[in-house]
Amino acid sequence: MSKNLTKMFKLARKKPAGPNLNEQPLFSEEIDRRGWVKWGEDNLAPMKLIELSKKSAVHNRIFKDKSMMVGGNGFVKDKLSKKALDFLDNIYNEDDMDEILAKVSTDYELFGSFALNLVWDISRTFIAEVNYIDVSTLRVAFPKQGCTINDIKGYYLSNDWSDMRRYQPLYVPAFSLEDRESENCILYYKGNTRVNRFYGEPDYMAGMNNIELEWKISRFHNNGISNGLQAGAMVTFLGGIPSDEEMATEAYRLKQDFQGEENSQDIIINFADSKDNAPFIQPLPSNGSDKYFIEVNKQVTDGILQAHRVSNGIIFGKSLPGQLGNKDEMLEALAIFQSNYITPRQRDIEKVFRKILDVNKIPDMLKIEKYSIEFNRITAGVENTVSICSNDKLTPEQKYYILIHSGFEEKQSQQLSGFTPVIEEDKNNPIV
């Protein structure tokens, strides 16, 4: 591993410090006078997405499961040449290509983009090493006026973009077949976005309010349980009004004895002038907000699922109330999600790795293994097979993936469904 690469690789792998997360990320792209394009209004949009993934249990589960479905099973090794297998071993790096694929898949789902550090051999004729780059540490170098993503000449890497005095950005040139002067370069890929020219945009953007809201609802219920007098009460001490110091002492004692750590204002303490000395405790009626938030939480969960393009939450453990979900429903839901979402994402990543193989003049076609960890134990009998193949509501592609997840071999699935997967080159979304 070269000295320059070691410095860059360690820089990208460190955990950055957390920024101010009071605002949701704004995916604006403004030119910074120091030489790069800002990722978000304050240039910290990726860190806000990381923090957001920690707040919502539903969002966190879905994005991690989607990452596993896309790249968790690694590359298909059958019938590959020795050159291709050596490439997958990535012998000059601590991670092989399967491990890099898993990290890349996570970045693609979380940020909508990913990056690789490619290292040329001494003669600059082939790629000798591939490293993972944490895309949250990357910023696009200042582009020329009116340029496109194809015209980017380089990128900046910083361990912490909120503290650039301590972690000064490091410039690394973009991957180019024409310019091979630098040993190290970066191959960057971003998914299709609605407005952004230079940075990726995660699919769940439309659900960010729901993700934030789920966290707030969770805190609401947690605070309610922590509070010893959940419904709230007003305690009135009868018998005269003591001094300020005595009132403060009595209020502190009462809250320490009967109230939880949070929602300290749920107990109202009052002192009144009266001949009686016994305190008067009056419960305050609940406003029913807890039931309201429970109902809202159901809508929030559905909103998060929709933002992640999940039509049936059963594959992520989110079935509808009262429905446990049977085998056929789970297989059908997974097959639809596989064909509509997972396969296109896998093709995006396959395209990037095929580009590297083309540079190294390796003709093999790399394919990512289809997700089958949870469903390979399910077997389909003759009756189920006939039911799948004769279902007019399913496309041939969806039938194919149901059969795959049911345990059929690929050739059998192709014959029974009439569908053969084809890897197509996406010319509308170039790799840079």
RAVEN-V33137 format. One record per residue. N is the residue number from 0. RES is the residue in three letters. SS is DSSP state (H for helix, E for strand, L for the rest). Layout:
{{N/RES/SS} {N/RES/SS}}
This chain:
{{0/MET/L} {1/SER/L} {2/LYS/H} {3/ASN/H} {4/LEU/H} {5/THR/H} {6/LYS/H} {7/MET/H} {8/PHE/H} {9/LYS/H} {10/LEU/H} {11/ALA/H} {12/ARG/H} {13/LYS/L} {14/LYS/L} {15/PRO/L} {16/ALA/L} {17/GLY/L} {18/PRO/L} {19/ASN/L} {20/LEU/L} {21/ASN/L} {22/GLU/L} {23/GLN/L} {24/PRO/L} {25/LEU/L} {26/PHE/L} {27/SER/L} {28/GLU/L} {29/GLU/L} {30/ILE/E} {31/ASP/L} {32/ARG/L} {33/ARG/L} {34/GLY/L} {35/TRP/E} {36/VAL/E} {37/LYS/L} {38/TRP/L} {39/GLY/L} {40/GLU/L} {41/ASP/L} {42/ASN/L} {43/LEU/L} {44/ALA/H} {45/PRO/H} {46/MET/H} {47/LYS/H} {48/LEU/H} {49/ILE/H} {50/GLU/H} {51/LEU/H} {52/SER/H} {53/LYS/H} {54/LYS/H} {55/SER/L} {56/ALA/H} {57/VAL/H} {58/HIS/H} {59/ASN/H} {60/ARG/H} {61/ILE/H} {62/PHE/H} {63/LYS/H} {64/ASP/H} {65/LYS/H} {66/SER/H} {67/MET/H} {68/MET/H} {69/VAL/H} {70/GLY/H} {71/GLY/L} {72/ASN/L} {73/GLY/L} {74/PHE/E} {75/VAL/L} {76/LYS/L} {77/ASP/L} {78/LYS/L} {79/LEU/L} {80/SER/L} {81/LYS/H} {82/LYS/H} {83/ALA/H} {84/LEU/H} {85/ASP/H} {86/PHE/H} {87/LEU/H} {88/ASP/H} {89/ASN/L} {90/ILE/L} {91/TYR/L} {92/ASN/L} {93/GLU/L} {94/ASP/L} {95/ASP/L} {96/MET/H} {97/ASP/H} {98/GLU/H} {99/ILE/H} {100/LEU/H} {101/ALA/H} {102/LYS/H} {103/VAL/H} {104/SER/H} {105/THR/H} {106/ASP/H} {107/TYR/H} {108/GLU/H} {109/LEU/H} {110/PHE/H} {111/GLY/L} {112/SER/E} {113/PHE/E} {114/ALA/E} {115/LEU/E} {116/ASN/E} {117/LEU/E} {118/VAL/E} {119/TRP/E} {120/ASP/L} {121/ILE/L} {122/SER/L} {123/ARG/L} {124/THR/L} {125/PHE/L} {126/ILE/E} {127/ALA/E} {128/GLU/E} {129/VAL/E} {130/ASN/E} {131/TYR/E} {132/ILE/E} {133/ASP/L} {134/VAL/H} {135/SER/H} {136/THR/H} {137/LEU/E} {138/ARG/E} {139/VAL/E} {140/ALA/E} {141/PHE/L} {142/PRO/L} {143/LYS/L} {144/GLN/L} {145/GLY/L} {146/CYS/L} {147/THR/L} {148/ILE/H} {149/ASN/H} {150/ASP/H} {151/ILE/L} {152/LYS/L} {153/GLY/E} {154/TYR/E} {155/TYR/E} {156/LEU/E} {157/SER/L} {158/ASN/L} {159/ASP/L} {160/TRP/L} {161/SER/L} {162/ASP/L} {163/MET/L} {164/ARG/L} {165/ARG/L} {166/TYR/L} {167/GLN/L} {168/PRO/L} {169/LEU/E} {170/TYR/E} {171/VAL/E} {172/PRO/E} {173/ALA/E} {174/PHE/L} {175/SER/L} {176/LEU/L} {177/GLU/L} {178/ASP/L} {179/ARG/L} {180/GLU/L} {181/SER/L} {182/GLU/L} {183/ASN/E} {184/CYS/E} {185/ILE/E} {186/LEU/E} {187/TYR/E} {188/TYR/E} {189/LYS/E} {190/GLY/L} {191/ASN/L} {192/THR/L} {193/ARG/L} {194/VAL/L} {195/ASN/L} {196/ARG/L} {197/PHE/L} {198/TYR/L} {199/GLY/L} {200/GLU/L} {201/PRO/L} {202/ASP/H} {203/TYR/H} {204/MET/H} {205/ALA/H} {206/GLY/H} {207/MET/H} {208/ASN/H} {209/ASN/H} {210/ILE/H} {211/GLU/H} {212/LEU/H} {213/GLU/H} {214/TRP/H} {215/LYS/H} {216/ILE/H} {217/SER/H} {218/ARG/H} {219/PHE/H} {220/HIS/H} {221/ASN/H} {222/ASN/H} {223/GLY/H} {224/ILE/H} {225/SER/H} {226/ASN/L} {227/GLY/L} {228/LEU/L} {229/GLN/L} {230/ALA/L} {231/GLY/L} {232/ALA/E} {233/MET/E} {234/VAL/E} {235/THR/E} {236/PHE/E} {237/LEU/E} {238/GLY/L} {239/GLY/L} {240/ILE/L} {241/PRO/L} {242/SER/L} {243/ASP/H} {244/GLU/H} {245/GLU/H} {246/MET/H} {247/ALA/H} {248/THR/H} {249/GLU/H} {250/ALA/H} {251/TYR/H} {252/ARG/H} {253/LEU/H} {254/LYS/H} {255/GLN/H} {256/ASP/H} {257/PHE/H} {258/GLN/L} {259/GLY/L} {260/GLU/L} {261/GLU/L} {262/ASN/L} {263/SER/H} {264/GLN/H} {265/ASP/H} {266/ILE/E} {267/ILE/E} {268/ILE/E} {269/ASN/E} {270/PHE/E} {271/ALA/E} {272/ASP/L} {273/SER/L} {274/LYS/L} {275/ASP/L} {276/ASN/L} {277/ALA/L} {278/PRO/L} {279/PHE/E} {280/ILE/E} {281/GLN/E} {282/PRO/E} {283/LEU/L} {284/PRO/L} {285/SER/L} {286/ASN/L} {287/GLY/L} {288/SER/H} {289/ASP/H} {290/LYS/H} {291/TYR/H} {292/PHE/H} {293/ILE/H} {294/GLU/H} {295/VAL/H} {296/ASN/H} {297/LYS/H} {298/GLN/H} {299/VAL/H} {300/THR/H} {301/ASP/H} {302/GLY/H} {303/ILE/H} {304/LEU/H} {305/GLN/H} {306/ALA/H} {307/HIS/L} {308/ARG/L} {309/VAL/L} {310/SER/L} {311/ASN/L} {312/GLY/H} {313/ILE/H} {314/ILE/H} {315/PHE/H} {316/GLY/L} {317/LYS/L} {318/SER/L} {319/LEU/L} {320/PRO/L} {321/GLY/L} {322/GLN/L} {323/LEU/L} {324/GLY/L} {325/ASN/L} {326/LYS/H} {327/ASP/H} {328/GLU/H} {329/MET/H} {330/LEU/H} {331/GLU/H} {332/ALA/H} {333/LEU/H} {334/ALA/H} {335/ILE/H} {336/PHE/H} {337/GLN/H} {338/SER/H} {339/ASN/H} {340/TYR/H} {341/ILE/H} {342/THR/H} {343/PRO/H} {344/ARG/H} {345/GLN/H} {346/ARG/H} {347/ASP/H} {348/ILE/H} {349/GLU/H} {350/LYS/H} {351/VAL/H} {352/PHE/H} {353/ARG/H} {354/LYS/H} {355/ILE/H} {356/LEU/H} {357/ASP/H} {358/VAL/H} {359/ASN/L} {360/LYS/L} {361/ILE/L} {362/PRO/L} {363/ASP/L} {364/MET/L} {365/LEU/L} {366/LYS/L} {367/ILE/E} {368/GLU/L} {369/LYS/L} {370/TYR/L} {371/SER/L} {372/ILE/L} {373/GLU/L} {374/PHE/L} {375/ASN/L} {376/ARG/L} {377/ILE/L} {378/THR/L} {379/ALA/L} {380/GLY/L} {381/VAL/H} {382/GLU/H} {383/ASN/H} {384/THR/H} {385/VAL/H} {386/SER/H} {387/ILE/H} {388/CYS/H} {389/SER/L} {390/ASN/L} {391/ASP/L} {392/LYS/L} {393/LEU/L} {394/THR/L} {395/PRO/H} {396/GLU/H} {397/GLN/H} {398/LYS/H} {399/TYR/H} {400/TYR/H} {401/ILE/H} {402/LEU/H} {403/ILE/H} {404/HIS/H} {405/SER/L} {406/GLY/L} {407/PHE/L} {408/GLU/L} {409/GLU/H} {410/LYS/H} {411/GLN/H} {412/SER/H} {413/GLN/H} {414/GLN/H} {415/LEU/H} {416/SER/H} {417/GLY/L} {418/PHE/L} {419/THR/L} {420/PRO/L} {421/VAL/L} {422/ILE/L} {423/GLU/L} {424/GLU/L} {425/ASP/L} {426/LYS/L} {427/ASN/L} {428/ASN/L} {429/PRO/L} {430/ILE/L} {431/VAL/L}}
